[in-house]
Amino acid sequence: MSRNFYEQAHSPWGIAYILSKKPRLMSHLQRNRRGSIILLSVTLLALLSACGPTTTAEPAPPVIHYGEDICEFCGMIISDERYAAGYITQAGEERIFDDVGGMFKTHLEQQESVTAFFVHDYEDTAWIRAEKAYYVFAEDMPTPMLFGLVARKTREQAETTAAEWQGQVLTFDEVLAYYQEDDGMMLGEHREHAH
């Protein structure tokens, strides 16, 4: 068999094309009702499989309308992209926050199954996957709820920000572990919030 035949046979429209070029097969199928049903079923299956959803698509970050949307943690308006965060639950629901620390705290309290976490980079405000980000915790960092936690894309950027604010660099797992091990006392809970 030629490569052209193989490529045509494995596309949804290729099956119909090949059958249309084989008049004896088509006339046999037209006379045979069962064969027509099988042909129709195979064609529909091929079309549906070509149009089906892909499971490898990267989840999109939540949509936040700054100056309008309300933080899930504190109930206040989300106004500064540098500190905003969010996650997508496995049920497809978006949870949005005005402070990175509020996202971690809410996730640990709610124990929701999460598809993806997102944070903004502190400097350029681009969305990044929270699981891949590096975090800077600095007591004097004026985040909205004063958790003192910001995200950076790379370890080098996080180290630079940590040096500027006399803070420490943490990974996603280290932040989660810190919150889990601290008997309910979260970063920044001892201070008054900045709103």
C-alpha positions in Angstrom: 0.0 0.0 0.0 1.2 3.5 -0.8 1.8 6.1 1.9 -0.9 8.2 0.4 -3.5 5.4 0.9 -2.4 5.0 4.5 -2.7 8.8 5.3 -6.1 8.9 3.6 -7.4 5.9 5.5 -6.5 7.4 8.8 -8.4 10.7 8.4 -12.1 11.1 8.9 -12.7 12.2 5.3 -10.2 9.7 4.0 -12.4 6.7 4.6 -15.3 8.2 2.6 -12.8 9.2 -0.1 -11.4 5.7 -0.4 -14.8 4.1 -0.5 -16.0 6.5 -3.2 -13.0 5.4 -5.4 -14.0 1.7 -5.1 -17.2 1.5 -7.1 -17.6 -2.3 -6.6 -17.3 -2.0 -2.8 -19.8 0.9 -2.8 -22.3 -1.0 -4.9 -22.0 -4.0 -2.6 -22.6 -1.7 0.4 -25.5 -0.1 -1.2 -27.1 -3.5 -1.8 -26.3 -4.7 1.7 -28.1 -2.8 4.3 -25.9 -4.1 7.1 -22.8 -2.9 5.3 -24.3 0.6 4.9 -25.0 0.8 8.6 -21.4 -0.3 9.4 -20.0 2.2 6.9 -22.1 5.0 8.4 -21.1 4.0 12.0 -17.4 3.9 11.1 -17.6 7.3 9.4 -19.4 8.8 12.3 -17.0 7.3 14.8 -14.0 8.7 12.8 -15.6 12.2 12.7 -16.5 12.2 16.4 -13.0 11.1 17.4 -11.4 13.8 15.3 -13.7 16.5 16.9 -13.5 15.2 20.5 -11.9 17.3 23.3 -8.2 17.0 24.0 -7.1 16.0 27.5 -3.6 17.4 27.0 -4.6 21.1 26.9 -3.0 23.2 29.5 -5.5 24.8 32.0 -6.1 28.5 31.6 -5.6 30.9 34.5 -8.7 32.3 36.1 -10.2 35.5 34.9 -10.0 38.4 37.3 -11.6 41.8 36.8 -9.4 44.0 38.8 -11.2 46.6 40.8 -14.4 44.6 40.6 -14.0 40.9 41.6 -14.0 39.8 45.2 -11.3 37.7 46.9 -12.5 34.3 48.1 -10.4 34.6 51.3 -11.1 38.0 52.6 -14.2 39.2 50.7 -12.4 42.4 49.5 -12.0 43.7 46.0 -8.9 42.4 44.1 -7.0 45.4 42.9 -3.3 44.6 42.4 -2.1 42.0 39.9 1.3 41.6 41.5 -0.3 39.8 44.5 -3.3 38.1 42.8 -3.6 34.4 42.7 -6.2 31.7 41.9 -6.8 28.1 41.2 -9.1 25.9 39.1 -10.9 23.1 40.9 -11.4 19.7 39.3 -15.0 20.6 38.9 -13.9 23.6 36.7 -14.7 26.3 39.3 -12.4 29.3 39.6 -11.2 30.5 43.0 -9.6 34.0 43.0 -7.6 35.8 45.7 -6.0 39.2 46.3 -3.0 37.7 48.1 -1.0 34.6 47.3 -1.1 33.7 51.0 -4.9 33.7 51.0 -4.9 31.2 48.1 -2.7 28.8 50.1 -4.7 29.2 53.3 -8.0 28.7 51.5 -6.8 25.7 49.7 -5.6 24.0 52.9 -8.8 24.9 54.7 -11.2 23.8 51.9 -9.2 20.7 50.8 -10.6 21.0 47.3 -9.2 18.9 44.5 -7.3 21.3 42.3 -6.5 21.0 38.6 -4.0 24.0 38.5 -2.8 26.8 40.7 -1.9 30.2 39.3 0.0 33.2 40.6 1.2 36.5 39.1 4.9 37.2 38.8 5.6 40.1 41.3 7.5 42.1 38.7 5.9 41.7 35.3 2.5 40.5 36.5 2.3 37.6 34.0 0.3 34.6 35.1 2.5 31.6 35.9 1.7 28.1 37.2 2.0 28.3 40.9 3.5 24.8 41.2 6.5 26.0 39.1 7.0 29.4 40.7 9.4 30.4 43.4 8.1 32.4 46.4 9.6 35.1 48.5 8.4 35.5 52.1 9.4 38.8 53.7 7.8 40.1 56.8 7.9 43.7 55.5 6.5 42.9 52.1 3.2 44.9 51.9 0.9 42.4 50.3 -2.9 43.1 50.5 -3.5 40.7 53.5 0.1 41.1 54.8 1.0 37.5 54.3 4.3 38.8 52.9 4.4 36.3 50.1 5.0 37.0 46.4 5.8 34.8 43.4 8.6 34.9 40.9 9.2 32.9 37.7 12.7 31.8 38.4 14.8 31.0 41.5 17.3 33.8 40.4 14.5 36.4 40.3 13.2 35.1 43.7 16.7 35.4 45.2 17.0 39.0 44.0 13.6 39.9 45.4 14.4 38.1 48.7 17.7 40.1 49.0 15.8 43.4 48.4 13.2 42.6 51.1 15.5 40.6 53.5 13.3 37.6 52.8 13.6 33.9 52.1 13.0 31.8 48.9 10.5 28.9 49.0 9.1 26.5 46.5 5.4 25.7 46.2 5.8 22.5 48.2 7.8 24.3 50.9 5.0 27.0 51.3 2.4 24.2 51.6 4.5 22.3 54.1 5.1 25.5 56.1 1.3 26.2 56.3 0.5 22.6 57.2 3.1 22.3 59.9 2.4 25.6 61.6 -0.6 24.4 63.6 -3.0 26.8 61.9 -0.9 29.9 62.3 -0.3 31.2 58.8 2.3 33.6 57.5 1.1 37.1 58.1 -1.7 36.3 60.5 -0.1 38.2 63.3 -0.3 41.5 61.4 -3.2 43.8 60.5 -4.2 43.6 56.8 -3.3 46.4 54.4 -6.7 47.1 52.8 
